[in-house]
Amino acid sequence: MIDPQLQARTTLDRELATLRDNVLRLSYMVDTAIERSVQSLKDQDAALAQQVIADDEPINHMRYQIEEACYRLLAMQQPTARDMRSIVTAIHIVVELERIGDHAAGIAKISIELAKEPMLKPLIDVPRMAEISREMMRASLNAYLEWDAEQARQTALRDSEVDTLDDQVYRELLSFMLEDAHNIARATHLLWVSHNLERIADRITNICERVIFMVTGQVSEIGDHTH
């Protein structure tokens, strides 16, 4: 006769594995959105930007599907304290990922506006911010999958790299505005892009903090959330 407790544990383990796979799938969708939004900005490709905006709905839908699965697991199964932290962390991660998707869609909307005009300047710091954010996101998800608090902590510390670049972009664009009033609209749009990327890195820092909580059971704040 099969032990009912063992059977319940096997079922829960299988559902937790599916949950992790789905969180990873959502992160890939969001990573693609960041990549394409900045690419559309660099190439002044309004069609690609429209694609990012259209893809925001499937991201939202996936987030709610995963959340529902998490609540069902909490209600129907009998998770241990460790399982509970894992499920609650997944809820927090997908909320942050969905909001990161919103920031990518925000960049895509700005891309469409800027595609109509000549480029103000070659984009160097903005793509670098996107690159670091994407590296951080992949590392934070790896830390979640591997239960690696140290990787989460190290990843969160990279937020300061994005903050530094955001400050550089701000100073540079301000000088463009002061130089010529005709630059103000385009420079303001680029400031919004930089701000969106800075917020993406902040949200990844939030993910890292949740992963540390999942692994250690302790809440720890890393970095400057007020930047």
C-alpha positions as CSV (number, residue, x, y, z in Angstrom):
1,M,0.0,0.0,0.0
2,I,1.3,3.5,-0.9
3,D,2.0,5.7,2.1
4,P,-0.5,8.7,1.7
5,Q,2.1,11.0,3.3
6,L,4.7,10.0,0.8
7,Q,2.2,10.4,-2.0
8,A,1.3,13.9,-0.9
9,R,4.9,14.8,-0.6
10,T,5.6,13.5,-4.2
11,T,2.7,15.5,-5.5
12,L,3.8,18.7,-3.8
13,D,7.4,18.2,-5.0
14,R,6.1,17.8,-8.6
15,E,3.9,20.9,-8.3
16,L,6.8,23.0,-6.8
17,A,9.0,21.9,-9.8
18,T,6.3,23.1,-12.2
19,L,6.0,26.3,-10.3
20,R,9.8,27.0,-10.6
21,D,9.7,26.2,-14.3
22,N,6.9,28.7,-14.8
23,V,8.7,31.4,-12.9
24,L,11.7,30.8,-15.1
25,R,9.5,30.9,-18.3
26,L,8.1,34.3,-17.1
27,S,11.6,35.6,-16.5
28,Y,12.6,34.7,-20.1
29,M,9.6,36.6,-21.4
30,V,10.5,39.6,-19.4
31,D,14.2,39.4,-20.3
32,T,13.2,39.4,-24.0
33,A,11.0,42.4,-23.4
34,I,13.9,44.4,-21.9
35,E,16.2,43.4,-24.7
36,R,13.7,44.3,-27.5
37,S,12.7,47.6,-25.9
38,V,16.2,48.9,-25.8
39,Q,17.0,47.4,-29.3
40,S,13.9,49.3,-30.6
41,L,15.3,52.5,-29.1
42,K,18.7,52.0,-30.6
43,D,17.4,51.1,-34.1
44,Q,14.5,53.5,-33.9
45,D,12.3,50.5,-34.8
46,A,8.7,51.4,-34.0
47,A,7.4,48.0,-35.1
48,L,9.7,46.1,-32.6
49,A,8.5,48.5,-29.9
50,Q,4.9,47.7,-30.8
51,Q,5.7,44.1,-30.4
52,V,7.1,44.7,-26.9
53,I,3.8,46.5,-26.0
54,A,1.7,43.7,-27.4
55,D,3.7,41.1,-25.5
56,D,3.0,42.8,-22.2
57,E,-0.4,41.2,-22.0
58,P,0.9,37.6,-22.1
59,I,3.4,38.6,-19.3
60,N,0.5,39.9,-17.2
61,H,-1.6,36.8,-17.8
62,M,1.3,34.4,-16.9
63,R,1.9,36.3,-13.7
64,Y,-1.7,35.8,-12.6
65,Q,-1.7,32.2,-13.6
66,I,1.4,31.5,-11.5
67,E,0.0,33.5,-8.5
68,E,-3.2,31.4,-8.6
69,A,-1.1,28.2,-8.7
70,C,0.8,29.4,-5.6
71,Y,-2.4,30.2,-3.6
72,R,-3.8,26.8,-4.6
73,L,-0.6,25.1,-3.3
74,L,-0.8,27.0,0.0
75,A,-4.5,26.1,0.4
76,M,-4.6,22.5,-0.8
77,Q,-1.3,21.0,0.1
78,Q,0.5,20.9,3.5
79,P,3.7,22.8,2.8
80,T,6.5,22.7,5.4
81,A,8.0,26.1,6.5
82,R,10.7,25.8,3.8
83,D,8.1,25.0,1.1
84,M,5.9,27.9,2.4
85,R,8.8,30.4,2.0
86,S,9.5,29.0,-1.5
87,I,5.9,29.5,-2.6
88,V,5.6,33.0,-1.0
89,T,8.9,34.0,-2.7
90,A,7.6,32.8,-6.1
91,I,4.6,35.1,-5.6
92,H,6.8,38.1,-4.9
93,I,9.1,37.2,-7.8
94,V,6.4,37.1,-10.4
95,V,4.9,40.4,-9.1
96,E,8.3,42.0,-9.6
97,L,8.8,40.4,-13.0
98,E,5.4,41.6,-14.2
99,R,6.3,45.2,-13.1
100,I,9.7,44.9,-14.9
101,G,7.7,44.0,-18.0
102,D,5.7,47.2,-17.5
103,H,8.9,49.2,-17.4
104,A,10.1,47.5,-20.6
105,A,6.7,48.4,-22.2
106,G,7.2,51.9,-21.0
107,I,10.6,52.1,-22.7
108,A,9.0,50.7,-25.9
109,K,6.3,53.5,-25.8
110,I,9.1,56.1,-25.6
111,S,10.9,54.4,-28.5
112,I,7.9,54.9,-30.7
113,E,7.9,58.7,-29.8
114,L,11.7,59.0,-30.4
115,A,11.6,57.0,-33.7
116,K,9.9,60.0,-35.4
117,E,12.9,62.2,-34.8
118,P,16.7,62.2,-35.3
119,M,18.7,60.5,-32.5
120,L,19.9,63.0,-30.0
121,K,23.2,61.1,-29.3
122,P,24.6,57.6,-29.7
123,L,23.3,55.4,-27.0
124,I,26.1,54.0,-24.8
125,D,25.1,54.1,-21.1
126,V,21.5,53.2,-21.6
127,P,22.2,49.8,-23.4
128,R,24.9,49.2,-20.7
129,M,22.2,49.7,-18.0
130,A,19.9,47.3,-19.8
131,E,22.8,44.7,-20.1
132,I,23.6,44.9,-16.4
133,S,20.0,44.7,-15.4
134,R,19.5,41.6,-17.6
135,E,22.6,40.0,-16.1
136,M,21.3,40.7,-12.6
137,M,17.9,39.3,-13.5
138,R,19.4,36.0,-14.7
139,A,21.6,35.7,-11.7
140,S,18.7,36.5,-9.3
141,L,16.6,33.7,-10.9
142,N,19.6,31.3,-10.7
143,A,19.9,32.1,-7.0
144,Y,16.2,31.4,-6.6
145,L,16.5,28.0,-8.4
146,E,19.7,27.1,-6.5
147,W,18.7,28.3,-3.1
148,D,21.8,30.5,-3.1
149,A,21.6,33.4,-0.7
150,E,25.2,34.5,-1.4
151,Q,24.6,34.8,-5.1
152,A,21.4,36.8,-4.4
153,R,23.4,39.1,-2.1
154,Q,26.2,39.7,-4.6
155,T,23.7,40.2,-7.4
156,A,21.8,42.9,-5.5
157,L,25.0,44.8,-4.9
158,R,25.3,45.4,-8.6
159,D,22.3,47.8,-8.3
160,S,24.9,50.5,-7.5
161,E,26.4,50.1,-11.0
162,V,23.1,50.9,-12.6
163,D,22.5,53.9,-10.2
164,T,25.9,55.3,-11.2
165,L,25.1,55.0,-15.0
166,D,21.7,56.6,-14.3
167,D,23.5,59.6,-12.7
168,Q,25.8,59.8,-15.7
169,V,22.9,59.8,-18.1
170,Y,21.1,62.5,-16.1
171,R,24.2,64.8,-16.1
172,E,24.9,64.3,-19.8
173,L,21.3,64.9,-20.9
174,L,21.0,67.9,-18.7
175,S,24.0,69.4,-20.5
176,F,22.2,68.7,-23.8
177,M,19.1,70.5,-22.5
178,L,21.1,73.6,-21.3
179,E,23.0,73.7,-24.6
180,D,19.9,73.9,-26.8
181,A,16.2,74.2,-25.9
182,H,15.4,72.2,-29.0
183,N,17.0,69.1,-27.3
184,I,14.7,69.3,-24.2
185,A,11.9,66.9,-25.5
186,R,14.2,64.2,-26.8
187,A,16.5,64.5,-23.7
188,T,13.5,64.2,-21.4
189,H,12.3,61.0,-23.2
190,L,15.8,59.5,-22.7
191,L,15.7,60.5,-19.0
192,W,12.5,58.5,-18.7
193,V,14.2,55.5,-20.4
194,S,17.1,55.7,-17.9
195,H,14.7,56.0,-15.0
196,N,12.8,52.9,-16.2
197,L,16.0,50.9,-16.3
198,E,17.1,52.1,-12.9
199,R,13.7,50.9,-11.5
200,I,14.2,47.5,-13.2
201,A,17.4,47.1,-11.3
202,D,15.7,48.1,-8.0
203,R,13.0,45.5,-8.6
204,I,15.7,42.8,-9.2
205,T,17.2,43.9,-5.9
206,N,13.8,43.2,-4.3
207,I,13.8,39.7,-5.9
208,C,17.3,39.1,-4.4
209,E,16.1,40.1,-1.0
210,R,13.1,37.7,-1.2
211,V,15.5,34.9,-2.3
212,I,17.7,35.6,0.8
213,F,14.5,35.4,2.9
214,M,13.5,32.1,1.3
215,V,16.9,30.5,2.0
216,T,17.6,32.0,5.5
217,G,14.2,32.9,6.8
218,Q,15.5,36.3,7.6
219,V,14.5,39.6,6.1
220,S,17.5,41.7,4.9
221,E,17.5,45.0,3.0
222,I,20.3,45.5,0.5
223,G,21.2,48.7,-1.2
224,D,19.5,52.1,-1.4
225,H,15.7,51.8,-2.1
226,T,15.3,55.5,-2.1
227,H,17.6,56.3,-5.0
